């Protein structure tokens, strides 16, 4: 397998349309790296540059230390699985999987061995004589993956391969692709807009937005230590809640007061007390507004008002999901969701109490949106 390095890789289309700006990523041998971000952020363009389907405007792409900028796709020893499967409709499953080897004039016995091995791994043994139209969506996706496996490439590339499948099948295929990575010990690069796929499959995640890399790291590291407001809101489901607070310094004690809306009285305002560590950084923001971020799972329901950090809020909606209930409340005209025990069953319009786990909450600069209280997050891109 192979190590893949992007050094200052930039893509500009005709008309000075910037698609990817100065990307620096190192994907180690046997790593499962997921590029994730909203539509139009540049993740698929980055994958296509690695595949050789797009020219690199600036920067260098190296695979196993060899410069690949001018190497044609067929000579890069990579295999790509597309979103739309790209199967040949007139060919059987066997012939679809064998086609790439046949045009490379691979020995027939070797083709037979590789196809049978891949079909066994993917549970396709009973479908080798069928054509794609006789397969389900999940089976077609397996054939597309099998066609990549038989190549035994240095790098596997996946371009949103599960987006056409239903929710239940996506969960199944996520597990199968992760298992495949462990079996093959392969270098895999996977592109998706679904952060759940990124969190559950990747050993490394590259979060992109606005044509730029925002942060790189292991899934739980990004979840616990987002470098900015975008990463904090993109990683995690339901996403992190954000609302504005004003920082005050009262004789050395730092507090964060939730900004009241026009129809709220100041007497009912929420005042939060940051942790001692957070206060060290927030004292420089005294008198200023900052973004406060709290994940739904870090809002703790209280049967009565707590002495400190109490949030008395009005219920606007609820979603019982069996194992948990999502309770929607209003905080200064901002919709906020809390993950609660299924035993929590408030009435709509009722005022209930929550306390945030302050040690897990985040504060972000209004202008730069950087994480204020964790300035030492390592930046490697």
Secondary structure as GFF3:
##gff-version 3
##sequence-region A 1 381
A	DSSP	beta_strand	4	13	.	.	.	ID=ss1
A	DSSP	beta_strand	17	27	.	.	.	ID=ss2
A	DSSP	beta_strand	32	36	.	.	.	ID=ss3
A	DSSP	alpha_helix	43	51	.	.	.	ID=ss4
A	DSSP	beta_strand	58	63	.	.	.	ID=ss5
A	DSSP	beta_strand	66	67	.	.	.	ID=ss6
A	DSSP	three_ten_helix	73	75	.	.	.	ID=ss7
A	DSSP	beta_strand	78	81	.	.	.	ID=ss8
A	DSSP	alpha_helix	93	103	.	.	.	ID=ss9
A	DSSP	alpha_helix	108	121	.	.	.	ID=ss10
A	DSSP	three_ten_helix	125	127	.	.	.	ID=ss11
A	DSSP	three_ten_helix	132	134	.	.	.	ID=ss12
A	DSSP	alpha_helix	137	149	.	.	.	ID=ss13
A	DSSP	beta_strand	155	159	.	.	.	ID=ss14
A	DSSP	alpha_helix	167	184	.	.	.	ID=ss15
A	DSSP	beta_strand	187	192	.	.	.	ID=ss16
A	DSSP	alpha_helix	195	201	.	.	.	ID=ss17
A	DSSP	beta_strand	204	209	.	.	.	ID=ss18
A	DSSP	beta_strand	212	217	.	.	.	ID=ss19
A	DSSP	alpha_helix	219	224	.	.	.	ID=ss20
A	DSSP	alpha_helix	229	234	.	.	.	ID=ss21
A	DSSP	beta_strand	241	250	.	.	.	ID=ss22
A	DSSP	beta_strand	253	258	.	.	.	ID=ss23
A	DSSP	three_ten_helix	266	268	.	.	.	ID=ss24
A	DSSP	beta_strand	271	272	.	.	.	ID=ss25
A	DSSP	alpha_helix	276	282	.	.	.	ID=ss26
A	DSSP	three_ten_helix	283	285	.	.	.	ID=ss27
A	DSSP	beta_strand	289	294	.	.	.	ID=ss28
A	DSSP	three_ten_helix	296	298	.	.	.	ID=ss29
A	DSSP	beta_strand	299	302	.	.	.	ID=ss30
A	DSSP	beta_strand	310	320	.	.	.	ID=ss31
A	DSSP	beta_strand	325	331	.	.	.	ID=ss32
A	DSSP	beta_strand	334	340	.	.	.	ID=ss33
A	DSSP	beta_strand	351	356	.	.	.	ID=ss34
A	DSSP	three_ten_helix	358	360	.	.	.	ID=ss35
A	DSSP	beta_strand	362	365	.	.	.	ID=ss36
###
